[in-house]
Amino acid sequence: MMTDGPAALTISSDINEIPRVSELIEAVMQGQGFPDEDILDTQLAVEEVVTNVIVHGYGEAGGEILVACRADGRAIEIRIEDHAAPFDPLSLPEPDISADIDERKIGGLGIFLTRQVMDDIQYRYERDKNILVLTKKRSG
């Protein structure tokens, strides 16, 4: 079980807010002694998810996104909540990365990348919220 209290941040759906999310993740993970590579992978995955919520989830309408982190020395769990239309990113088919770059479908690579670098991803929709929980285990 995660030991430390959660660290959380609510941002508006604005791409310029993403560095604040990355700083939160870095602070939490460095505090728990995670290797830099784990921190960078986690930041990349969370940036991708948050960007998708801003661009595809809220679009012009705008809204808020909650990012909450819980970590211990073994793993970090990041919960991302938004009030955009229900959307399960895990329902997307895996992109055909063997296809020629010109033949690949646009999109889908972000969640593919997120799946590659995170150890676990859970999605649920409850109380009018999309809730995506990403878990990264400490490497090494």
ABEGO torsion letter per residue (X at the ends): XBABBBBBBBBBBBAAAAAAAAAAAAAAAAAAGBBAAAAAAAAAAAAAAAAAAAAAAAEAAEEBBBBBBBBBAABBBBBBBBABBBBBAAABBBBBAABBAAABBBEGAAAAAAAAABABBBBBBBGGBBBBBBBBBBBX
